[in-house]
Structures are given as C-alpha cells and as structure tokens.
C-alpha cells in the first residue's frame, strides 16, 4: 500500500511539472521533431515495402521458370 501511495504522489508531481513546462512552451519543438521523424519513418517504410514487392516479383518469376523447366 505504501508503494501505491508513493507512486501516486510521484505521478502527480511529474504531471504537475510537465503541465507547467507545457504552459511555458518548452514542448513546442517536440511536435516539430515528432512530425519530422514520423515523415522520415513513413518514407522509409514505403521504400522497404517497394523493395519487398520487387523481391517477391523476382522470386515469383524464378519459381515460374523452374516449374516450367526453362
């Protein structure tokens, strides 16, 4: 029970500090960085998907040729 009370107290204190920092505008740049990294990861994921599709098509062609005996 003692740990729960300490956890609540620490959580409230951290929440209060974060709220005060947000009011002061300390987290404005965090949104910009998050958007930047989200866009980068989205583009990287598209590249990975395109590469996987290309490899799948290549593998499909190889299997088709080996089944036909070419």
C-alpha positions as protocol buffer text, in pm:
chain_id: "A"
residue {
  index: 1
  type: UNK
  ca { x: 0 y: 0 z: 0 }
}
residue {
  index: 2
  type: UNK
  ca { x: 291 y: 228 z: 78 }
}
residue {
  index: 3
  type: UNK
  ca { x: 428 y: 180 z: -276 }
}
residue {
  index: 4
  type: UNK
  ca { x: 94 y: 273 z: -430 }
}
residue {
  index: 5
  type: UNK
  ca { x: 78 y: 597 z: -234 }
}
residue {
  index: 6
  type: UNK
  ca { x: 435 y: 684 z: -331 }
}
residue {
  index: 7
  type: UNK
  ca { x: 356 y: 604 z: -694 }
}
residue {
  index: 8
  type: UNK
  ca { x: 52 y: 832 z: -689 }
}
residue {
  index: 9
  type: UNK
  ca { x: 249 y: 1113 z: -527 }
}
residue {
  index: 10
  type: UNK
  ca { x: 535 y: 1088 z: -776 }
}
residue {
  index: 11
  type: UNK
  ca { x: 291 y: 1063 z: -1069 }
}
residue {
  index: 12
  type: UNK
  ca { x: 106 y: 1374 z: -955 }
}
residue {
  index: 13
  type: UNK
  ca { x: 430 y: 1566 z: -910 }
}
residue {
  index: 14
  type: UNK
  ca { x: 557 y: 1469 z: -1255 }
}
residue {
  index: 15
  type: UNK
  ca { x: 220 y: 1554 z: -1410 }
}
residue {
  index: 16
  type: UNK
  ca { x: 227 y: 1898 z: -1247 }
}
residue {
  index: 17
  type: UNK
  ca { x: 584 y: 1966 z: -1364 }
}
residue {
  index: 18
  type: UNK
  ca { x: 505 y: 1857 z: -1721 }
}
residue {
  index: 19
  type: UNK
  ca { x: 195 y: 2079 z: -1725 }
}
residue {
  index: 20
  type: UNK
  ca { x: 395 y: 2379 z: -1608 }
}
residue {
  index: 21
  type: UNK
  ca { x: 663 y: 2316 z: -1870 }
}
residue {
  index: 22
  type: UNK
  ca { x: 395 y: 2289 z: -2137 }
}
residue {
  index: 23
  type: UNK
  ca { x: 244 y: 2621 z: -2032 }
}
residue {
  index: 24
  type: UNK
  ca { x: 589 y: 2780 z: -2065 }
}
residue {
  index: 25
  type: UNK
  ca { x: 616 y: 2646 z: -2421 }
}
residue {
  index: 26
  type: UNK
  ca { x: 903 y: 2408 z: -2354 }
}
residue {
  index: 27
  type: UNK
  ca { x: 747 y: 2133 z: -2567 }
}
residue {
  index: 28
  type: UNK
  ca { x: 679 y: 2330 z: -2885 }
}
residue {
  index: 29
  type: UNK
  ca { x: 980 y: 2187 z: -3068 }
}
residue {
  index: 30
  type: UNK
  ca { x: 890 y: 1831 z: -2967 }
}
residue {
  index: 31
  type: UNK
  ca { x: 593 y: 1834 z: -3204 }
}
residue {
  index: 32
  type: UNK
  ca { x: 811 y: 1951 z: -3491 }
}
residue {
  index: 33
  type: UNK
  ca { x: 1068 y: 1678 z: -3426 }
}
residue {
  index: 34
  type: UNK
  ca { x: 798 y: 1414 z: -3392 }
}
residue {
  index: 35
  type: UNK
  ca { x: 645 y: 1519 z: -3725 }
}
residue {
  index: 36
  type: UNK
  ca { x: 985 y: 1516 z: -3894 }
}
residue {
  index: 37
  type: UNK
  ca { x: 1070 y: 1167 z: -3770 }
}
residue {
  index: 38
  type: UNK
  ca { x: 721 y: 1039 z: -3849 }
}
residue {
  index: 39
  type: UNK
  ca { x: 758 y: 1156 z: -4209 }
}
residue {
  index: 40
  type: UNK
  ca { x: 1104 y: 1001 z: -4235 }
}
residue {
  index: 41
  type: UNK
  ca { x: 987 y: 667 z: -4097 }
}
residue {
  index: 42
  type: UNK
  ca { x: 681 y: 669 z: -4325 }
}
residue {
  index: 43
  type: UNK
  ca { x: 903 y: 722 z: -4631 }
}
residue {
  index: 44
  type: UNK
  ca { x: 1146 y: 455 z: -4514 }
}
residue {
  index: 45
  type: UNK
  ca { x: 859 y: 210 z: -4467 }
}
residue {
  index: 46
  type: UNK
  ca { x: 738 y: 280 z: -4821 }
}
residue {
  index: 47
  type: UNK
  ca { x: 1088 y: 208 z: -4951 }
}
residue {
  index: 48
  type: UNK
  ca { x: 1101 y: -121 z: -4762 }
}
residue {
  index: 49
  type: UNK
  ca { x: 759 y: -225 z: -4893 }
}
residue {
  index: 50
  type: UNK
  ca { x: 858 y: -141 z: -5250 }
}
residue {
  index: 51
  type: UNK
  ca { x: 1180 y: -340 z: -5217 }
}
residue {
  index: 52
  type: UNK
  ca { x: 991 y: -636 z: -5072 }
}
residue {
  index: 53
  type: UNK
  ca { x: 741 y: -626 z: -5359 }
}
residue {
  index: 54
  type: UNK
  ca { x: 1025 y: -621 z: -5610 }
}
residue {
  index: 55
  type: UNK
  ca { x: 1192 y: -920 z: -5447 }
}
residue {
  index: 56
  type: UNK
  ca { x: 860 y: -1106 z: -5434 }
}
residue {
  index: 57
  type: UNK
  ca { x: 803 y: -1048 z: -5807 }
}
residue {
  index: 58
  type: UNK
  ca { x: 1157 y: -1166 z: -5883 }
}
residue {
  index: 59
  type: UNK
  ca { x: 1107 y: -1478 z: -5674 }
}
residue {
  index: 60
  type: UNK
  ca { x: 772 y: -1544 z: -5841 }
}
residue {
  index: 61
  type: UNK
  ca { x: 935 y: -1526 z: -6184 }
}
residue {
  index: 62
  type: UNK
  ca { x: 1217 y: -1760 z: -6078 }
}
residue {
  index: 63
  type: UNK
  ca { x: 973 y: -2013 z: -5939 }
}
residue {
  index: 64
  type: UNK
  ca { x: 761 y: -1993 z: -6254 }
}
residue {
  index: 65
  type: UNK
  ca { x: 1066 y: -2056 z: -6472 }
}
residue {
  index: 66
  type: UNK
  ca { x: 1183 y: -2352 z: -6263 }
}
residue {
  index: 67
  type: UNK
  ca { x: 836 y: -2511 z: -6265 }
}
residue {
  index: 68
  type: UNK
  ca { x: 809 y: -2475 z: -6643 }
}
residue {
  index: 69
  type: UNK
  ca { x: 1158 y: -2618 z: -6684 }
}
residue {
  index: 70
  type: UNK
  ca { x: 1309 y: -2320 z: -6861 }
}
